[in-house]
Amino acid sequence: DTHLFTADAKSMCTNIPTDTALHEIAMCLRQNQTLFPNVPMEALISALHIAMKNNVFTFGDTTWHQTTGTAMGTPPAPPWATIYYALHEDEFLHEFAEDLLDYYRFIDDVLGLWKAVDPITDTQTWELFNNRMNDCEGLTWEFSERTNNLDFMDLNLQIENNRITTSLHEKPLHLHLYIPPNSAHPPGLLNGMVCGTIFRICALCSDEADMKNRTKIFFKRLMARGYQSTDLKPIFIKAITNAKQYT
């Protein structure tokens, strides 16, 4: 009676109302000033006004002054968007404590676990939750169906045998165009590329056989890009050993 779901905000950053966000985030910062005694809050708030009200960017051979939405390309943009919706989450998530077993958000992507506490009223409760998510000025969320198998960013998640298992999710059109060996990059590039990818496989795949299969596929993809097996094997062995020790 528990299912996975995702939600995705439509153009989150550009749809956040600037004046509303400036007011609400400034109020939040002032209320929590004691938590950050070394941060000059009024200077921070003034800086946010400057950044969000005076963003100028180029598009082709034209120059634009952004008049609404999050100032795109500026350092505070991701935390700004995260905090703006977090203030709304604080208002309503507790209302669904029984149904919403888990809820995670990475900026504009939500992953959750929904439990059908009462089958009779479950549909109505789910619609109410959807409405409360969308009850935030400027933002609209699109929800997936509640299911036992879904993709979330680079993960595939499944509920099977009363547990959640994970694997890598790769888009069908992903070409896996790894940097070839004759590219003018630092010599440590291959080591970093292999170690990082192997760690990602070991960290995100629940099943040992799945890890081995994806490691073999990764090896073959590098071979297809022109790397030699004699160069790859010692790096792969080292990467696998390190990843297993860490995870």
C-alpha positions as a printed NumPy array, in Angstrom:
array([[  0.   ,   0.   ,   0.   ],
       [  3.046,   2.286,  -0.378],
       [  4.161,   3.748,  -3.7  ],
       [  6.835,   6.02 ,  -5.134],
       [  6.086,   9.323,  -6.836],
       [  7.948,  12.269,  -8.325],
       [  7.064,  15.905,  -8.913],
       [  8.752,  18.444, -11.151],
       [  8.339,  22.213, -11.061],
       [  7.654,  23.955, -14.369],
       [ 10.484,  26.439, -15.058],
       [ 10.952,  26.972, -11.338],
       [ 13.652,  29.656, -11.293],
       [ 12.132,  31.918, -13.943],
       [  8.631,  31.677, -12.412],
       [  9.523,  32.641,  -8.843],
       [  8.036,  36.127,  -8.266],
       [ 10.971,  38.366,  -7.388],
       [  9.237,  40.8  ,  -5.016],
       [  7.415,  38.051,  -3.114],
       [ 10.594,  35.981,  -2.763],
       [ 12.629,  38.989,  -1.61 ],
       [ 10.044,  39.744,   1.084],
       [  9.657,  36.155,   2.341],
       [ 13.352,  35.24 ,   2.294],
       [ 14.298,  38.52 ,   4.009],
       [ 11.714,  37.829,   6.715],
       [ 13.097,  34.296,   7.157],
       [ 16.676,  35.562,   7.438],
       [ 15.738,  38.145,  10.069],
       [ 13.771,  35.593,  12.106],
       [ 16.728,  33.201,  12.142],
       [ 19.477,  35.755,  12.696],
       [ 20.492,  34.176,  16.016],
       [ 21.395,  30.936,  14.2  ],
       [ 23.996,  32.787,  12.111],
       [ 25.547,  35.418,  14.426],
       [ 28.486,  36.079,  12.094],
       [ 26.326,  36.823,   9.03 ],
       [ 25.433,  40.513,   8.486],
       [ 21.788,  39.888,   7.601],
       [ 20.88 ,  43.382,   6.425],
       [ 23.901,  43.483,   4.119],
       [ 22.948,  40.027,   2.777],
       [ 19.359,  41.129,   2.173],
       [ 20.56 ,  44.277,   0.384],
       [ 22.892,  42.184,  -1.758],
       [ 19.992,  39.899,  -2.732],
       [ 17.981,  42.936,  -3.8  ],
       [ 20.87 ,  44.117,  -5.98 ],
       [ 21.439,  40.683,  -7.548],
       [ 17.772,  39.874,  -8.189],
       [ 16.714,  43.338,  -9.4  ],
       [ 19.671,  44.174, -11.621],
       [ 20.545,  41.01 , -13.525],
       [ 21.769,  41.758, -17.048],
       [ 22.503,  38.933, -19.476],
       [ 23.306,  38.477, -23.143],
       [ 21.448,  36.319, -25.638],
       [ 23.13 ,  36.117, -29.029],
       [ 24.065,  39.681, -29.946],
       [ 21.418,  41.245, -27.664],
       [ 21.568,  42.369, -24.032],
       [ 18.657,  42.073, -21.611],
       [ 17.69 ,  43.31 , -18.177],
       [ 15.818,  40.548, -16.34 ],
       [ 12.774,  42.093, -14.655],
       [ 11.206,  39.047, -12.987],
       [ 12.148,  35.581, -11.788],
       [ 15.375,  34.327, -10.242],
       [ 18.5  ,  36.091, -11.524],
       [ 19.764,  33.36 , -13.824],
       [ 23.473,  32.55 , -13.732],
       [ 24.102,  34.196, -10.372],
       [ 25.645,  32.252,  -7.425],
       [ 22.638,  32.636,  -5.074],
       [ 20.122,  31.339,  -7.641],
       [ 19.985,  27.626,  -6.555],
       [ 19.718,  28.245,  -2.774],
       [ 17.342,  31.143,  -3.447],
       [ 14.943,  28.818,  -5.307],
       [ 15.385,  26.059,  -2.721],
       [ 14.627,  28.335,   0.231],
       [ 11.668,  30.04 ,  -1.44 ],
       [  9.759,  26.784,  -1.796],
       [ 11.048,  25.419,   1.534],
       [  9.172,  28.227,   3.286],
       [  5.99 ,  26.935,   1.645],
       [  6.826,  23.304,   2.498],
       [  7.082,  24.25 ,   6.167],
       [  3.467,  25.368,   6.03 ],
       [  1.809,  22.218,   4.705],
       [  3.937,  19.037,   4.709],
       [  3.016,  18.227,   8.324],
       [ -0.637,  17.995,   7.237],
       [  0.19 ,  14.761,   5.367],
       [  2.435,  13.125,   7.957],
       [  0.509,   9.826,   7.883],
       [  0.417,   9.505,   4.083],
       [  3.761,  11.054,   3.173],
       [  6.292,   8.572,   4.554],
       [  9.259,  10.244,   2.864],
       [  9.737,  13.465,   0.929],
       [ 12.948,  14.702,  -0.69 ],
       [ 13.519,  17.687,  -2.956],
       [ 16.531,  18.734,  -5.005],
       [ 15.667,  22.305,  -6.073],
       [ 12.824,  21.6  ,  -8.546],
       [ 12.722,  17.777,  -8.405],
       [ 10.742,  15.928,  -5.716],
       [ 10.876,  12.247,  -4.784],
       [  8.428,  10.803,  -2.259],
       [  6.868,   7.703,  -0.717],
       [  3.074,   7.763,  -0.407],
       [  1.154,   5.324,   1.802],
       [ -2.558,   4.736,   1.215],
       [ -3.657,   4.959,   4.855],
       [ -7.377,   4.924,   4.046],
       [ -8.224,   3.386,   0.63 ],
       [-11.616,   5.114,   0.644],
       [-10.281,   8.654,   1.003],
       [ -6.832,   8.111,  -0.521],
       [ -7.615,   9.665,  -3.926],
       [ -9.082,  12.737,  -2.269],
       [ -6.066,  13.081,   0.073],
       [ -3.657,  12.709,  -2.846],
       [ -5.452,  15.451,  -4.804],
       [ -5.388,  17.68 ,  -1.747],
       [ -1.633,  17.13 ,  -1.441],
       [ -1.205,  18.042,  -5.124],
       [ -3.22 ,  21.221,  -4.592],
       [ -1.207,  22.21 ,  -1.524],
       [  2.036,  21.684,  -3.457],
       [  0.741,  24.043,  -6.14 ],
       [ -0.539,  26.604,  -3.653],
       [  2.661,  28.636,  -3.88 ],
       [  2.76 ,  31.883,  -5.814],
       [  4.355,  31.487,  -9.231],
       [  5.049,  27.736,  -9.134],
       [  3.263,  24.802, -10.759],
       [  4.204,  21.162, -10.155],
       [  3.691,  18.173, -12.443],
       [  3.25 ,  14.821, -10.663],
       [  3.984,  11.31 , -11.836],
       [  1.626,   8.435, -11.203],
       [  2.139,   6.644,  -7.907],
       [  3.976,   3.473,  -8.825],
       [  6.415,   0.772,  -7.719],
       [  8.944,   1.598, -10.438],
       [ 10.102,   5.048, -11.544],
       [ 13.099,   7.088, -12.694],
       [ 14.34 ,  10.043, -10.663],
       [ 17.203,  12.03 , -12.18 ],
       [ 19.97 ,   9.414, -12.696],
       [ 18.298,   6.738, -10.53 ],
       [ 15.812,   3.987, -11.184],
       [ 13.909,   3.02 ,  -8.029],
       [ 11.745,  -0.041,  -7.46 ],
       [  9.729,  -1.344,  -4.543],
       [ 10.07 ,  -5.123,  -4.441],
       [  9.865,  -7.609,  -1.565],
       [  9.083,  -4.778,   0.86 ],
       [ 12.291,  -2.878,   0.164],
       [ 13.487,  -0.169,  -2.22 ],
       [ 16.151,  -1.179,  -4.729],
       [ 18.046,   1.24 ,  -6.938],
       [ 19.922,   1.146, -10.212],
       [ 21.291,   3.656, -12.698],
       [ 18.927,   5.39 , -15.082],
       [ 20.36 ,   6.359, -18.462],
       [ 18.383,   8.116, -21.175],
       [ 18.037,   6.069, -24.39 ],
       [ 19.695,   8.805, -26.474],
       [ 22.743,   9.115, -24.164],
       [ 25.744,   8.68 , -26.511],
       [ 28.399,   8.103, -23.762],
       [ 30.962,  10.203, -25.609],
       [ 33.796,   9.912, -23.093],
       [ 36.911,  11.998, -23.757],
       [ 39.136,   9.931, -26.12 ],
       [ 42.728,   8.959, -25.212],
       [ 44.312,  11.28 , -27.811],
       [ 42.673,  14.373, -26.303],
       [ 45.012,  17.027, -24.881],
       [ 43.912,  16.597, -21.25 ],
       [ 45.973,  16.061, -18.073],
       [ 47.207,  12.447, -17.625],
       [ 45.107,  11.988, -14.486],
       [ 41.862,  12.428, -16.421],
       [ 41.347,   8.722, -17.175],
       [ 41.978,   7.736, -13.559],
       [ 39.469,  10.293, -12.305],
       [ 36.874,   9.365, -14.931],
       [ 37.079,   5.647, -14.089],
       [ 37.205,   6.065, -10.298],
       [ 34.285,   8.497, -10.296],
       [ 32.081,   6.345, -12.509],
       [ 32.858,   3.11 , -10.643],
       [ 32.094,   4.787,  -7.327],
       [ 28.791,   6.034,  -8.747],
       [ 27.897,   2.501,  -9.904],
       [ 28.73 ,   0.944,  -6.512],
       [ 26.938,   3.672,  -4.566],
       [ 23.712,   3.732,  -6.588],
       [ 23.183,   0.084,  -7.568],
       [ 21.633,  -2.211,  -4.954],
       [ 22.322,  -5.489,  -6.735],
       [ 25.838,  -6.952,  -6.989],
       [ 25.154,  -8.505, -10.408],
       [ 23.89 ,  -5.137, -11.674],
       [ 27.126,  -3.482, -10.466],
       [ 29.264,  -6.035, -12.314],
       [ 27.233,  -5.747, -15.509],
       [ 27.364,  -1.945, -15.562],
       [ 31.098,  -2.002, -14.825],
       [ 31.636,  -4.297, -17.839],
       [ 29.496,  -2.031, -20.027],
       [ 31.492,   1.019, -18.908],
       [ 34.746,  -0.829, -19.715],
       [ 33.502,  -1.674, -23.227],
       [ 32.374,   1.921, -23.832],
       [ 35.859,   3.202, -23.018],
       [ 37.338,   0.579, -25.349],
       [ 35.005,   1.829, -28.083],
       [ 36.392,   5.338, -27.542],
       [ 39.929,   4.068, -28.258],
       [ 41.379,   3.141, -24.861],
       [ 43.475,  -0.04 , -24.507],
       [ 42.439,  -2.825, -22.136],
       [ 46.002,  -3.052, -20.77 ],
       [ 45.736,   0.592, -19.642],
       [ 42.213,   0.247, -18.303],
       [ 42.44 ,  -2.964, -16.26 ],
       [ 44.751,  -1.773, -13.432],
       [ 42.753,   1.451, -13.061],
       [ 39.47 ,  -0.486, -12.944],
       [ 40.827,  -2.909, -10.316],
       [ 41.986,  -0.009,  -8.16 ],
       [ 38.679,   1.849,  -8.628],
       [ 36.567,  -1.197,  -7.743],
       [ 38.646,  -1.9  ,  -4.624],
       [ 38.415,   1.702,  -3.43 ],
       [ 34.677,   1.964,  -4.158],
       [ 33.825,  -1.251,  -2.292],
       [ 35.896,  -0.192,   0.722],
       [ 34.165,   3.189,   0.819],
       [ 30.614,   1.973,   0.278]])
